[in-house]
Amino acid sequence: QVQLVESGGGLVQAGGSLRLSCAASGNRFSTNVMGWYRQAPGKGRELVAAITSGGSTNYADSVKGRFTISRDNAKNTVYLQMNSLKPEDTTVYYCHVQARFGGYERDYWGRGTQVTVSS
């Protein structure tokens, strides 16, 4: 079992910045892909950014050039630096971790952290 603890959401004015963090803890696991998704009311969950254990990254077109994902493998923590925030970035952000236990993998989700960007 893996527990995810998210932090860093909040209220910011348009053009401002926030940094989200998600720390994974548990026993005898390693992390493959770590990432952030977001889900607006009435819509599906969409990928914001993801990063592999080797450091390869993937971003949604809407956040390219503004958001940067990074990870600390020693701490099993993933970060999302969000700059030049826009009101349309307002929603709940969810951490996702693909954990590996010996010969199998399992997906875990955080509870979500609210990001609100005022115009």
N, C-alpha and C positions, 0 to 999 in steps of 0.2 A: 504494500500500500504506500502511496505517495501523497503527501499533503502539499498544497500550494498556498502560499500567502502572498497576496498582492498588496501593493501600496503605491501611493503617488498620485492618485486621481485628485480632482478638485475643480475649482472654479478659476478661470483665467480669462482675461480680455483677449479679443481677437489680436493676433500678432504675437501673443505671448508664448511661453514654453511651459511644458510639464515633462516630468520624467517618471515613467512607470517602472516598477520593479516587481518581480515575481520570483520567490524563492521556493525551491522544491526540497522537501525533506522526506526521509523514510529510510528503510533498510535495504541494503544490497541491491541497488539499482544504479543504472547509468542513464543518461539522458541523450536521446537522439535529437529529434527536431524540437525546438522550443519556439514559441511564437505568441503573437497577439491577434485576437479577432475582436470584432465589434459587431454589435447588433442594435439597430435602431428599432423603435416600437413598430410592430407590424411587418418587419422585414426579417429576412434570413440572416444568419451569422456570416459575416464576410471576413476573409483574411486581410489583416492589416500588414503584417510583416512576420517573417519566419527566418530562423537561422539554424543551420545544421551544426552538429558537433564539430565539424571541420571548419566552420566559419562562413559557409556559403549562405547568402541571404536572398530573400525574395520579398518584394514589396508590391502592394496594391498601387496601381497607376495614380490613384488620387492622393497618395502620400509621398510618392517619390520626390526626393529633393528636400523634403521637410522633416521626415521622420527617419531615425536611425535606430536599428536594432543591434544589440550586442549581448554577449553572454560571458559569464565567468564560470568556466567549467568546474573549477575547484570548489565553488560555492553553490553549484547547481542553480544559478540565478540568471534570469534573462531580464534585460532592460529595454525600454523603448523611450528614446529621447524624442520628444515631439516639439518641433519648433514651428514658428509661423502658423500657429493654430488658427483655424477658421470656425465660424459658427456651425458649419456643416460637419465638423468633427465631433460635435456633441453627441454623446451616446454612452452606453456601457461598454467597457473594454474587458475582454476575458483573456486570461493567460491560458495557454495550451502547452502541455508537455507530453511528448511521447517517451515513455520510460521503458527501459529494457531490463528484464529480469532473467538472467540466464538465457534460455532459448526462446523466450517469447517477449512480445511488446504489448504495451497497454497505453491508452490515451487517458490523460487527466485534464480536468478543467478547473480553473479558479472560479470563485464565486462572482467575480466581476467587480470592477471599480468604475465609478461614474466620472466622466470627464465632461465638463460644461464650459463652453466657450461663448462668452457674451460679445455682442456686436457693439 
